[in-house]
Amino acid sequence: MANRLAQSTSPYLLQHADNPVDWHPWGPDAFEEARRRDVPVLLSVGYSACHWCHVMAHESFEDEATAAVMNAGFVNVKVDREERPDVDAVYMEAVQAATGHGGWPMTVFLTPEGEPFYFGTYFPPEPRHGMPGFREVLEGVRVAWAERRGEVDEVAGKIVADLRERRLTLGEPRQPGAEETAQALLGLTREYDPVNGGFGGAPKFPPSMVLEFLLRHYARTGAEGALQMAADTAGRMARGGIYDQLGGGFARYSVDREWIVPHFEKMLYDNALLCRVYVHLWRATGSELARRVALETAEFMVRDLATPQGGFASALDADSADASGRMVEGAYYVWTPAQLVEVLGEEDGRIAAAHFGVTEEGTFEEGASVLRLPQEDGAVQEAGRMASIRERLYEARLRRPEPGRDDKVVAAWNGLAIAALAEAGACFERPDLVDAAVTAADLLVRVHLDDHARLTRTSRDGRASSNAGVLEDYADVAEGFLALASVTGEGVWLDFAGLLLDGVLDRFTDESGALYDTASDAEQLIRRPQDPTDNATPSGWTAAAGALLGYAAQTGSEPHRTAAERALGVVAALGPKVPRFIGHGLAVTEALLDGPREVAVVGDPDDPRTAALHRTALLSTAPGAVVAVGPADGELPLLAGRVPADGAPTAYVCRGFVCDAPTTDPALLVAQLGG
C-alpha cells in the first residue's frame, strides 16, 4: 500500500506511517476514494504527546488483523488535532453532543460527504469496563452501512443539521464593564478550592488564563481576594508534582486535586502561558518563588523545546522507557528512595527524600514518587546543599531514556512563547531570553508568513505545511509581535502584527463583530467552527480581541479598537456565568477598563536613563499596558510628537493618546502607572 503519511510535517502522523492500516491524510482524495468504494470514512484524531493515542495505536493500529478489517471496510483518515484544530473542533463538538464527553484519540465514522454518524474516543481491542471492543465497533458500523443505509443517512443528516444551527447568538453586542468582572470574580470565588488552590476537583488543569485575569483585576481594583487566589494557586502548583522540580516547566494537568501526580506530557502552550503568569505574579508581589519558576520555565522552553531552526517544538511525550525498556508514563520523572540513595549516597538521599516528599509507599506506580515540595518552606531549607542535590539528580536524570519530542512548530503556540520570553527577558534582565523570542519570531516571518500576509499553522525542519492558520494563530502571533515591539522598540514587529490583525478583520469576522476560528476562504467543513471560550489555550476569539486592543493602543487605530470592543461583547454575556471558561476574555476586559495605558519613553536607547524608564514601564502591573521606546519621532507611533524634557530621556503615560505630565523620574513614572 502507498505510504501516504511519510511526507507529513506532523510527528504524530509519521508515528503511524508504518502501520498496517492504509491511512490517508485529511483531504479530498480520501473522501473521493470513499465515494468510489461506497464505504464509510473512519476518522481518527489525536496528537503526538497523547498517552491513550499511543495505547490505541499499539493495541489496534499496529495489529495486522485489526488493520485488515479497517482496510477492507473503510477509508481510514488520520488527523493531528494540533495541525488541524478546525477539523478536530467540528467533530469533537459532534462527539460531545452525542456522548456527553470527549477526548483523544477521537474516533468518528463519516459518510463520504464528511457527515458523522457514529462516535467514540478510545476503544480497547476487546470489550472492557463497559466499553465495546474496537473490532466489535468496526463490525457494527460495517453492518449498519451495508444493511441499514437509510438509518445511517438519516442520523448523519440530523447531526449535521443540528451542528449548523449552533450559531453563536449573543443578542445586542454590549461592551463588558466593571460589573461583569466583579460578578466573574464572585463566581470564581465560589468554585475556588481553598485547600489546594485552583478550581473544581480532579483532574485539575493549570488555570493560566483565569490567573491572568485575577492578577489584572487586582492591579486595577486592589481586590486582595483576587491576588490571594492567584498567588495561592500558583504557589501550590509550583510546589506540586505538576511542576518539574529538577528541570523546570509544567506537565499538562494533575490527575488529583492536590497537584501531586501529573499527566506527564509537557506542552509548549502551557509553559508559555504559565511562564507569563509567574512573571506577572512576581511583578505584583516580588515573590522569589514566582521569579524562580518563571525563569526555570523560560529556560526549560529554550533548552528542551527549541528547534534547530529557532522555533519551539510543540510537546514532550508523557511516556518514556523505564529501566526494563518498557514504555511507561512518567518513567523519566519519578524516583524511589533507593534510586535517590544510589545517586546521592545515604545521607543526601535521605535529605532529598524528605525534601521532595519521596516515600516507600510512593505517590505514583510501583512505589515511585513524583518530586514535589510538600513543605511551604521546603524551597529554602538547606539551600546550598539542596542546590547540589538538585544538580546531581538532574544530571542523573539526563542519563535516562528521554521522552519523545513532537518537534513541529505551531504558529499560535510560538506566538505565546515569544510573548512570555520577551517579557521574562525584559523583567529579569535576561537578554538571552529576548534573543530567543526574536529568533522564533524571525522563523515565523520567514517560514510561516507568505507574501500575502497569510499564516501557515505548522512547520517542521524549516518546511511549512499546507495547513492554513486559524484565528488563534493570527491572534497569538500578533500578541507575540506586540510584546516584542514593547520590549525591543523595533517598529517592524508592530508592522507585522498589523498585517496579521488586518487579516483578522478581513477574513475572520462578520458584520456583527463575531469571530470565527477559520477564515472566510478556508476549506469548508460541515460547519464553520466558532468558540469564544478558552480551552487549553486562549480562545482565538478573545486572543484576537486582546491583540486588536493592544495594537490600537500602540497605533491609535480606531477600527482595531472598535473591533476589539465589539468582540468583547461575548464577555458581557459569558463572564458572569462561566468565568472559568472565558478567563482570557476577562483579562482583556481588565485591559480595556484600564485604558489600556500607553507609555512612550523618549530618549537614546543606549542611554542608561532611557533604559531605566523603559524597564520601569515594563514592570508596571497596569493591565495590558503597551510601551514604546526610542528617540523623538522614532519608528513607533506612540513616539510621534513626544520630545525629551530639558534634553533628558522622558516618559509619557497616556490613555487614548491623552497624556499625563511627562516625567524624567522613574519613581514618578511608577506613581503615574499605579504600581
LOFISE-807824 format. One record per residue (C-alpha): chain; z negated, y, x. Coordinates in pm, 1 decimal. Each point is the difference from the previous one (the first is absolute). Layout:
% LOFISE-807824
 cadena       c3       c2       c1
      A        Z        Y        X
...
% end
This chain:
% LOFISE-807824
 cadena       c3       c2       c1
      A      0.0      0.0      0.0
      A     55.4    357.3    110.9
      A   -302.4    164.7    156.6
      A     14.8    316.6   -206.5
      A   -335.5    139.5    118.4
      A     66.4    -20.0    373.8
      A    125.1    358.6     32.0
      A   -282.7    154.3   -200.2
      A   -214.1    282.7    138.5
      A   -297.4   -147.9   -187.6
      A   -230.5   -232.1    199.9
      A   -106.4   -149.6   -333.4
      A    354.7   -102.4    -86.0
      A     54.3   -122.7    354.3
      A   -303.5   -227.2    -39.3
      A    198.0   -176.5   -275.9
      A    337.3     -4.1    173.5
      A    -38.6   -362.8    109.2
      A   -141.7   -134.4   -326.7
      A    195.0   -282.6   -165.0
      A     13.7    230.9   -303.1
      A    340.4    168.6    -28.6
      A   -139.6    353.3    -16.2
      A    205.3    305.6    -92.4
      A   -111.9    355.3     72.5
      A    -20.6    229.9   -303.2
      A    347.5    123.9    -89.0
      A    298.0    -36.2   -231.2
      A    129.3   -311.8    178.1
      A   -300.9   -201.6   -110.2
      A     35.1     95.4   -365.3
      A    374.6    -60.2      7.4
      A    -67.6   -348.8    139.4
      A   -249.5    -64.6   -283.2
      A    261.3    102.8   -256.8
      A    261.6   -220.9    162.9
      A   -231.9   -302.9      3.0
      A   -164.8     89.1   -333.2
      A   -352.4    -46.1    140.1
      A   -309.1    222.1      4.6
      A   -104.5    213.8    295.7
      A   -331.7    -92.2    159.3
      A   -140.0    324.3    142.5
      A   -279.9    -39.2    258.1
      A   -165.8    321.4    120.0
      A   -258.3     28.3    278.4
      A    -70.6    164.9    331.5
      A    -63.2   -103.4    356.3
      A   -378.2     44.6     17.3
      A    -64.2   -175.6   -334.3
      A   -219.4   -308.6     47.2
      A     96.1   -177.2   -325.0
      A    367.4     74.2     66.0
      A    -32.9   -204.3    318.8
      A   -183.6   -274.4   -187.7
      A    270.2    -34.8   -266.5
      A    271.9     12.8    264.9
      A   -160.1   -286.0    191.2
      A    -76.5   -209.3   -308.2
      A    324.4     48.1   -191.3
      A    276.9    195.5    174.6
      A    -21.8   -208.4    317.6
      A     -4.7   -322.2   -201.0
      A    340.1   -172.4     -8.7
      A    -50.6   -160.7   -342.0
      A   -113.9    322.7   -166.1
      A    282.9    192.6    165.4
      A    252.6   -251.1   -134.5
      A   -123.0     64.3   -355.4
      A     15.0    376.9     53.3
      A    350.2    -12.7    146.6
      A    138.5   -227.9   -271.5
      A   -130.2    195.8   -296.5
      A    -27.9    363.1    109.0
      A    135.7    281.1    209.9
      A   -300.6     84.3    216.2
      A    -63.6    361.8     99.7
      A   -263.2    104.1    253.1
      A   -124.7    362.9      1.4
      A   -237.0    180.3    233.8
      A   -200.4    223.2   -234.1
      A    -54.1    248.4    282.3
      A    375.5     45.7     44.8
      A     78.9      8.1   -372.7
      A   -303.4    146.2   -179.1
      A    225.4     89.5   -293.1
      A     95.4   -363.7    -63.5
      A   -362.3   -103.1     43.5
      A   -128.0    269.9   -237.3
      A    239.1    -81.1   -284.3
      A    -64.8   -373.2     -2.5
      A   -370.4     29.7     76.0
      A    -32.7    216.7   -309.9
      A    155.7   -283.9   -200.2
      A   -231.2   -259.1    161.4
      A   -310.8    205.7    -72.8
      A    107.9     68.3   -358.0
      A     61.0   -368.0    -63.9
      A   -291.3   -159.0    187.2
      A   -261.9    274.5     26.8
      A     -6.8    -17.0    378.0
      A    229.1     23.0    299.2
      A     10.2    -68.4    371.7
      A    206.3   -144.8    279.3
      A    188.9   -215.6     44.8
      A    159.9    100.4   -328.0
      A    225.0   -260.6   -161.1
      A    235.3    113.4   -277.5
      A    287.8   -182.2   -167.8
      A    290.4    226.2   -103.5
      A    323.6    -26.6   -189.3
      A    315.6     77.1    202.7
      A    -26.4    351.8   -147.6
      A   -337.2     46.1    168.2
      A   -204.7    -35.3   -320.2
      A   -336.6   -177.0     52.7
      A   -108.5   -281.0   -228.7
      A   -272.8   -198.7    182.6
      A   -262.8    123.1    245.9
      A   -272.5    -95.9    239.5
      A   -145.3     71.5    341.0
      A   -109.9   -279.3    233.6
      A     72.1   -351.1   -126.4
      A   -155.0   -298.5    181.9
      A    221.6   -297.6     81.2
      A   -196.4   -217.2   -243.4
      A   -202.3     98.1   -310.0
      A   -331.0    151.1    110.7
      A   -282.5    204.3   -154.5
      A    187.2     39.5   -326.3
      A    321.1    111.0    170.6
      A    318.2   -202.0    -46.4
      A    164.4   -144.9    307.7
      A    304.1    185.6    129.8
      A    242.5   -288.3    -50.8
      A   -136.3    -37.7   -352.2
      A     80.4    366.9    -60.1
      A    349.0    -41.3    143.9
      A     72.2   -294.7   -228.0
      A   -133.0    180.3   -306.9
      A    216.6    305.1     66.0
      A    305.9   -216.7     70.4
      A    -41.0   -185.2   -329.0
      A    -54.1    320.2   -197.1
      A    312.9    152.7    153.8
      A    211.9   -305.0    -76.3
      A   -133.5    -90.7   -345.5
      A   -153.2    315.2   -153.2
      A    224.4    276.3    130.5
      A    -24.2    200.7   -318.9
      A   -379.9     19.2     32.1
      A     27.3     99.8    366.7
      A    245.7    280.0    -77.3
      A   -216.1    122.6   -286.3
      A   -314.1     12.6    216.8
      A    185.6    174.8    282.5
      A    147.0    255.1   -237.7
      A   -340.6     83.2   -150.6
      A   -160.6     38.6    342.7
      A    271.2    235.2    124.1
      A    -11.3    204.1   -321.8
      A   -377.0     35.0     36.7
      A     27.6    107.7    363.6
      A    264.8    259.9    -78.8
      A   -219.5    152.0   -270.1
      A   -282.4     56.1    247.4
      A    100.5    351.1     89.6
      A   -294.5    210.8    104.1
      A    -71.1    268.6   -259.0
      A   -269.4    255.1     69.2
      A     60.7    250.5   -275.8
      A     14.0    365.2     95.7
      A    -31.5     37.5    377.4
      A   -331.4    165.6     78.1
      A   -121.4     92.9    344.2
      A   -336.7   -161.4     78.5
      A   -297.1    224.9     61.2
      A   -360.5    -10.0    115.0
      A   -105.5   -163.6   -325.8
      A    217.1   -306.2     61.4
      A   -123.4    -44.5    357.4
      A   -361.5     30.6   -116.8
      A     62.2   -264.0   -267.0
      A    161.6   -223.8    261.1
      A   -303.5     36.9    223.5
      A   -225.3   -100.0   -290.3
      A    214.5   -306.5    -67.0
      A    -13.0   -103.5    364.3
      A   -377.4     40.5      1.5
      A    -24.4   -248.2   -287.7
      A    207.1   -259.6    186.9
      A   -161.0     56.6    339.6
      A   -189.4   -284.9    169.1
      A   -317.2    177.8    120.5
      A   -116.5   -300.5    201.1
      A    314.5    -83.7    196.7
      A    223.4    302.5    -38.6
      A    346.5     -9.9   -147.9
      A     92.8    -57.6   -360.0
      A    -15.6   -308.0   -219.6
      A    -71.3   -354.0    113.6
      A    170.6   -266.6    208.3
      A    257.9     -4.5    138.9
      A    -48.0    351.9    130.2
      A    280.9    210.3    143.2
      A    -42.9    306.7    221.9
      A     27.8    292.9   -247.2
      A    169.6    232.5    248.4
      A    169.0    230.7   -252.9
      A   -319.8     34.8   -206.3
      A   -199.8     78.9    315.5
      A    247.7    273.6     85.9
      A    -48.1    149.0   -346.3
      A   -379.0    -12.3     33.6
      A     10.3    177.7    337.5
      A    233.3    268.3   -131.5
      A   -206.2     45.1   -315.9
      A   -312.3     49.4    210.9
      A    181.8    249.5    222.0
      A    110.2    205.2   -300.7
      A   -311.0    -23.4   -218.1
      A   -289.3   -101.6    224.9
      A    -78.3   -298.2   -227.9
      A   -240.7   -202.7    214.3
      A     47.0   -311.1   -213.8
      A    368.8    -15.1     91.8
      A    -78.8     20.2    371.3
      A   -275.2   -259.7    -35.3
      A    231.0   -255.8   -162.4
      A    268.8     60.1    262.8
      A   -234.4    -11.9    298.4
      A   -195.8   -305.9   -118.8
      A    316.6   -195.6    -80.6
      A    161.1     90.1    331.5
      A   -314.9    -91.1    188.4
      A    -39.8   -338.0   -165.4
      A    365.4    -88.0     56.2
      A    -26.5    103.3    366.0
      A   -305.3   -220.5     52.3
      A    143.1   -290.7   -199.6
      A    217.2   -293.0     92.2
      A    300.6    171.0   -154.5
      A      3.3    221.4    310.6
      A     98.5   -160.1    331.8
      A   -311.8     67.8    207.7
      A    177.6    -87.9    325.7
      A    354.4    129.7    -31.0
      A    -20.6    263.5   -270.6
      A    196.5     13.9   -323.2
      A    -64.4   -129.2   -349.8
      A     94.6   -322.7   -175.1
      A    172.1     14.0   -337.8
      A   -304.2    -60.4   -220.6
      A   -338.0   -170.8    -24.9
      A    -30.5   -317.2   -205.4
      A   -362.5     93.9    -79.4
      A   -151.5    322.6   -127.8
      A   -206.0     57.2    318.4
      A    303.6     53.7    231.6
      A   -105.6   -305.2    206.6
      A    286.5   -254.3     -8.9
      A    347.2    150.7      5.6
      A    340.9   -125.6    -88.7
      A    109.2     34.6    360.1
      A    351.1    144.7    -17.2
      A     10.1    348.4    153.4
      A    251.0    237.6   -156.4
      A    139.3    319.0    150.7
      A    -40.1    191.7   -324.7
      A   -370.2    -81.3    -41.5
      A    -76.5    104.9    353.3
      A    203.7    318.9    -17.1
      A   -168.4    106.9   -323.0
      A   -349.4    -94.2    118.4
      A     45.7    160.9    340.7
      A     69.5    329.2   -177.2
      A   -299.1    -46.3   -232.7
      A   -237.3    -52.1    293.7
      A    146.7    303.8    179.4
      A    -70.5    204.7   -310.7
      A   -349.1   -147.4    -38.7
      A    -79.1     96.5    358.7
      A    141.1    344.9    -64.9
      A   -231.8     39.4   -298.4
      A   -317.4   -150.5    147.4
      A     28.3    -36.8    376.3
      A    -81.0   -371.9    -38.4
      A     27.4   -176.1    334.3
      A     72.0   -328.9   -181.1
      A    292.4    162.9   -183.4
      A    133.2    139.5    326.8
      A    -19.9   -337.8    173.6
      A    167.3   -187.2   -284.6
      A    276.0    258.6    -35.9
      A     82.5    -18.0    370.3
      A    -26.0   -378.5     23.1
      A    226.2    -36.9   -302.7
      A    253.6    241.0    148.0
      A    -12.0   -188.6    328.6
      A     44.2   -330.4   -182.6
      A    318.2    127.9   -164.2
      A    143.2    127.4    328.6
      A   -105.6   -305.1    202.9
      A     70.3   -286.6   -241.5
      A    260.8    130.0   -244.2
      A    226.8    223.3    211.4
      A    352.9   -137.2     38.6
      A    213.6     36.2    312.5
      A    218.9    248.1   -187.9
      A   -297.8    229.6    -71.0
      A    -76.1    -80.6   -361.8
      A   -285.0   -200.8   -144.2
      A     15.7   -361.0   -118.0
      A   -100.2    -82.9   -355.1
      A   -280.9   -251.8     40.0
      A   -187.9   -268.7    188.0
      A    -29.7   -335.9   -175.0
      A   -326.6   -136.3   -133.7
      A     65.0   -342.4    154.4
      A     -1.8   -109.7    362.3
      A    -51.5   -325.0    189.1
      A   -354.8   -125.5     53.7
      A   -119.1   -203.0    300.0
      A    163.5   -314.8   -141.8
      A    331.1    173.1    -64.8
      A    -35.9     14.6   -379.6
      A    108.7    322.0   -168.2
      A   -320.5    137.2   -151.3
      A    -69.1    327.8   -174.6
      A   -219.9    220.7    220.2
      A    -10.3   -235.6    300.2
      A     72.6    289.7    237.9
      A   -296.1    206.5   -117.6
      A   -298.5   -229.3    -70.7
      A   -273.5   -131.7    230.2
      A   -275.1   -260.8      5.4
      A   -327.4     53.2    191.4
      A    114.4   -262.7    250.1
      A    324.4    185.8     66.1
      A   -192.9    321.3     66.0
      A   -220.6   -179.1    251.0
      A    302.7   -159.5    164.4
      A    156.1    341.6     63.9
      A   -312.5    209.8     62.9
      A   -269.3   -232.7    127.3
      A   -326.2    -93.8   -171.9
      A   -176.0    338.2    -11.9
      A    297.5    223.0    -83.4
      A    124.2   -260.3   -244.8
      A   -332.6     19.6   -184.1
      A     13.7    381.6     -0.5
      A    358.1     -1.5   -126.8
      A    -82.2   -246.6   -277.9
      A   -284.2    219.8   -125.1
      A    203.2    317.8     34.2
      A    309.3   -132.4   -178.9
      A   -172.5   -213.7   -264.6
      A    121.4   -334.7    139.0
      A   -212.6   -291.2   -124.5
      A     10.1   -376.8     13.1
      A     79.3     -5.6   -373.0
      A    293.3    234.7     49.1
      A    158.2    245.2   -239.5
      A    339.4   -171.2      7.6
      A    131.7   -354.6      8.8
      A   -140.1   -278.1    220.7
      A   -302.1    200.5    112.4
      A    196.7    287.4    150.8
      A    -89.5    363.8    -62.7
      A    190.8    322.7    -32.9
      A   -142.6    263.3    233.0
      A   -175.0    284.4   -181.5
      A   -289.5    241.5     48.5
      A   -263.1   -109.9   -252.6
      A   -249.7    265.1    113.6
      A     86.0    362.9    -61.7
      A   -121.2     94.1    347.0
      A    178.0   -294.9    156.7
      A    278.6    223.7    125.6
      A   -233.9    175.6    243.8
      A   -246.8   -272.0    103.3
      A     27.8    -93.4    368.5
      A    312.5    213.6     22.9
      A     80.5    -62.4    366.5
      A    -55.9   -373.1    -13.2
      A    182.5    -31.7   -331.1
      A    302.0    182.5    144.1
      A     20.3   -268.3    269.9
      A    -46.7   -278.0   -257.1
      A    272.8    142.6   -222.5
      A    238.6     27.7    292.5
      A    -58.9   -358.5    113.8
      A     40.3   -136.5   -352.6
      A    318.0    199.9    -49.2
      A    143.4   -131.5    328.7
      A    -90.0   -355.6   -101.4
      A    163.6     46.6   -339.1
      A    321.4    110.1    166.8
      A     24.7   -353.2    143.3
      A      8.4   -150.0   -349.9
      A    332.1    -60.7   -178.6
      A     83.9    331.1   -163.7
      A     95.6     46.9   -366.5
      A    366.4     44.2    -74.0
      A    135.4    352.0    -30.8
      A    241.4    127.7   -262.7
      A    187.7    241.8    222.4
      A    229.2    162.1   -252.3
      A    -43.1    377.4    -24.3
      A    -56.1    128.1   -355.4
      A     80.7    369.3    -36.1
      A   -279.9     86.1   -245.5
      A   -273.5   -171.4    198.0
      A    118.3    158.9    321.9
      A    -18.2    336.5   -175.5
      A   -365.1    -73.0    -83.2
      A    -65.6   -101.4    361.8
      A    167.5    314.4    133.7
      A   -223.8    221.1   -213.5
      A   -314.6   -189.3    103.5
      A     76.7     -5.4    370.9
      A    105.1    365.4      5.2
      A   -327.4    106.5   -163.7
      A   -217.8   -233.7    207.2
      A    166.3    117.2    318.7
      A    -47.3    365.7    -88.5
      A   -359.8    -31.2   -121.8
      A   -121.3   -217.4    286.6
      A    211.7    171.0    267.9
      A    200.4   -314.3     70.7
      A    356.5    113.0     76.5
      A    101.6   -363.6     56.1
      A    -51.1    -67.1   -371.3
      A    209.9    304.1    -93.3
      A    268.2   -124.1    240.0
      A     -1.4   -339.8   -174.0
      A     47.7    176.2   -334.6
      A    292.2    202.4    136.4
      A    162.4   -311.7    145.6
      A    -20.5   -179.1   -335.3
      A    140.5    305.3   -177.4
      A    290.1      8.5    245.1
      A     77.8   -363.9    -83.6
      A      3.0     73.2   -372.6
      A    243.1    288.1     53.6
      A    226.8   -198.9    232.7
      A      4.0   -334.5   -181.1
      A   -111.9     51.8   -360.6
      A    150.4    338.1    -91.3
      A    377.1     26.6    -44.8
      A    227.9    301.5     13.0
      A    -49.3     58.0   -373.8
      A   -380.6     13.1     31.4
      A    -35.7   -341.5   -164.9
      A   -271.5   -230.9    123.4
      A     26.1   -368.8     73.8
      A   -324.3   -174.7    -85.1
      A    -23.6   -250.3    285.5
      A    122.9    -71.8    348.5
      A    -66.2   -261.9    264.5
      A     72.3     13.7    374.5
      A    152.9    342.8    -53.3
      A    250.8   -129.4   -257.6
      A    -14.9    146.4   -349.2
      A     13.6   -232.6   -298.0
      A    214.1     54.4   -307.1
      A   -306.5     69.0   -218.3
      A      3.9    349.0   -147.0
      A   -314.9    205.5     24.5
      A   -212.5     29.1   -312.4
      A   -208.2    295.2   -114.3
      A   -303.1    -87.5    213.3
      A    220.6     -4.7    309.8
      A    126.4    353.0    -58.8
      A   -345.6    126.9    -92.5
      A   -206.5   -163.3    274.2
      A    249.2     76.1    276.9
      A      9.9    361.2   -116.4
      A   -381.5      3.0      6.8
      A      4.2   -129.1    357.9
      A    251.7    263.5    104.8
      A   -207.4    275.2   -165.0
      A   -307.1   -116.4    193.5
      A    200.8     13.1    322.0
      A    117.8    353.4    -81.4
      A   -363.3    113.3    -42.8
      A   -116.8   -172.2    318.6
      A    291.2     74.4    235.1
      A    132.4    329.6   -139.8
      A    354.5   -139.2     24.2
      A    215.9    117.4   -287.5
      A    239.9   -293.4     23.1
      A   -254.1   -222.3   -176.0
      A    -26.9    245.1   -286.4
      A    378.8      2.3    -24.1
      A     18.5   -378.9    -20.1
      A   -274.8     -5.4   -263.2
      A    201.0    250.2   -204.8
      A    310.9   -217.3     14.2
      A   -192.7   -299.9   -128.6
      A   -173.6    194.2   -275.8
      A    327.6    153.1   -115.7
      A    113.0   -360.2    -39.2
      A   -304.8    -68.5   -215.8
      A     85.0    293.7   -226.0
      A    365.7    -98.2    -22.3
      A    -21.3   -375.7    -50.5
      A   -351.5   -114.4    -97.8
      A   -101.1    237.4   -279.8
      A    109.6     61.1   -357.1
      A      4.6    307.0   -221.9
      A   -363.5    -49.1   -103.7
      A   -128.4      1.8    357.3
      A    -74.1   -374.8     -3.9
      A     81.1   -195.7    314.2
      A    156.5   -343.0     48.6
      A    -50.7   -245.1    282.1
      A    374.8    -38.0     57.5
      A    275.0    256.7     32.9
      A    232.8     77.5   -287.9
      A    289.5   -153.2    196.8
      A   -189.3   -307.0    124.3
      A     76.0   -358.4   -100.2
      A    -57.4    -37.8   -372.6
      A   -261.4   -263.8    -77.0
      A   -103.5   -114.7   -347.8
      A   -232.0    300.2     -3.9
      A    -31.0    310.8    214.4
      A   -350.9    -35.4    144.4
      A   -247.3    282.6    -50.2
      A   -373.3     -5.5     72.5
      A   -230.5    296.3     70.5
      A   -305.3   -214.3     80.3
      A   -110.2    -98.9    348.0
      A     21.6   -352.7    128.5
      A    -69.2    -85.6    363.9
      A    166.4    330.0     87.1
      A     28.8    331.0   -183.0
      A    249.1    -13.6   -284.2
      A    334.1    150.4     87.8
      A    -47.7    236.0   -294.3
      A   -321.7    164.6    122.7
      A     96.7    -28.9    367.6
      A    309.2    203.5    -86.6
      A   -216.8    253.5   -183.2
      A   -216.1     39.5    310.8
      A    292.8     41.5    237.3
      A    174.4    245.2   -235.8
      A   -319.6    205.5    -22.0
      A    -48.3      3.0    377.0
      A    362.3     98.0     60.3
      A    -27.3    281.4   -253.1
      A   -311.9    127.6    174.8
      A    181.6      2.0    335.2
      A    317.9    163.7   -128.0
      A    -81.1    189.2   -319.7
      A    261.1   -204.7   -188.9
      A    -60.0     47.8   -371.7
      A    219.3   -295.5   -112.7
      A   -204.6   -240.4    213.0
      A   -328.9    146.3   -124.8
      A    114.8    -24.4   -360.9
      A    111.7   -361.6     46.8
      A   -338.6    -87.9    148.9
      A   -188.3    160.3   -289.3
      A    214.0   -176.6   -259.1
      A    -43.3   -334.7    174.2
      A   -377.2     44.9     -1.0
      A      0.5      6.2   -378.7
      A    -48.7   -375.7     27.1
      A   -340.9     62.2    158.8
      A   -110.4    206.7   -299.2
      A     76.4   -301.0   -218.6
      A   -127.9   -283.7    220.5
      A   -257.7    150.8    236.5
      A   -292.9      6.9   -244.9
      A     88.9   -346.8   -136.0
      A     84.0   -211.0    306.9
      A   -110.5    199.6    306.0
      A    -11.9   -307.2    226.1
      A    372.6    -49.1    -47.1
      A    120.9    355.3     48.1
      A   -214.4    106.7    293.9
      A    287.8    151.7    191.7
      A    104.6    208.8   -297.6
      A   -357.2    126.9    -28.9
      A     -2.5     84.2    371.9
      A    322.9    199.2    -37.3
      A   -150.4    173.6   -302.8
      A   -291.6    114.8    217.1
      A    252.7    157.5    237.4
      A    171.0    171.6   -291.3
      A   -331.0    137.0   -129.6
      A    -86.9    130.8    345.8
      A    334.9    170.2     48.0
      A     68.4   -176.3    228.0
      A    -97.3    232.7    287.1
      A    273.9    113.4    234.7
      A   -111.1     78.4    354.8
      A    232.4    183.1    238.5
      A   -114.1     14.7    363.5
      A    207.1    257.2    188.7
      A     -2.6     -7.6    377.5
      A    133.6   -160.1    313.6
      A    -52.2   -376.1    -45.7
      A   -100.5    -25.3    368.4
      A   -277.4    258.6    -42.3
      A   -342.6   -173.4    -28.4
      A    -98.0    256.5   -265.9
      A    295.5   -109.6   -213.8
      A    -95.4   -363.9     51.7
      A   -359.3     72.0   -107.2
      A    112.9    165.3   -323.9
      A    253.2   -275.7    -65.3
      A   -257.2   -276.8     47.5
      A   -250.1    185.4   -217.9
      A    260.2     12.0   -277.5
      A     79.1   -370.4     36.1
      A   -372.0    -84.3    -18.7
      A    -36.0    177.4   -332.7
      A   -100.8   -217.6   -295.2
      A    189.5    223.5   -246.7
      A    191.5   -252.9   -215.5
      A    365.6    -32.5     96.0
      A     -2.4    305.5    228.2
      A    323.7     55.1    195.2
      A     13.5    157.3    344.8
      A    273.0    179.2    193.1
      A    -35.6     99.6    365.5
      A    235.7    190.0    225.1
      A    105.0    344.2    119.0
      A     51.1    289.2   -241.6
      A    302.7    -66.9   -219.6
      A     15.5   -354.4    136.4
      A    199.9   -284.9   -150.3
      A   -245.9    -86.7   -278.0
      A     26.1    211.3   -319.4
      A   -376.2     68.4    -14.4
      A     31.4    196.4    324.1
      A    253.8    245.1   -142.3
      A   -133.1    354.1     11.0
      A   -325.9   -101.0    166.2
      A    -96.1    196.3    312.2
      A   -285.0    -41.7    248.2
      A   -292.2    236.9    -54.4
      A    -44.7    223.8    304.7
      A    226.0   -230.5    195.5
      A   -235.0   -299.9    -32.8
      A     80.2   -331.4   -169.7
      A    -77.9     40.6   -369.6
      A    -52.9   -222.8   -304.3
      A     97.9     85.5   -356.2
      A   -148.4   -197.3   -291.2
      A    210.5     27.5   -314.0
      A     47.9   -142.1   -348.3
      A    342.3     38.8   -153.5
      A     94.4    207.8    307.0
      A   -268.9    257.5    -93.4
      A   -228.6     21.3    300.7
      A   -355.9     89.2     95.1
      A    -63.6    243.1    282.9
      A    132.3   -143.0    327.9
      A   -251.2   -118.1    257.7
      A     -1.0    -75.6    370.3
      A   -340.5   -172.9    -14.2
      A    -18.3   -378.0    -61.9
      A   -345.8     41.9   -155.8
      A    133.1    247.4   -256.3
      A    293.6   -233.2    -65.1
      A   -247.2   -278.4    -80.5
      A   -171.6    229.8   -249.4
      A    330.1     94.2   -164.8
      A     95.7   -366.5    -36.8
      A   -336.2    -90.9   -145.9
      A   -107.2   -257.7    255.4
% end
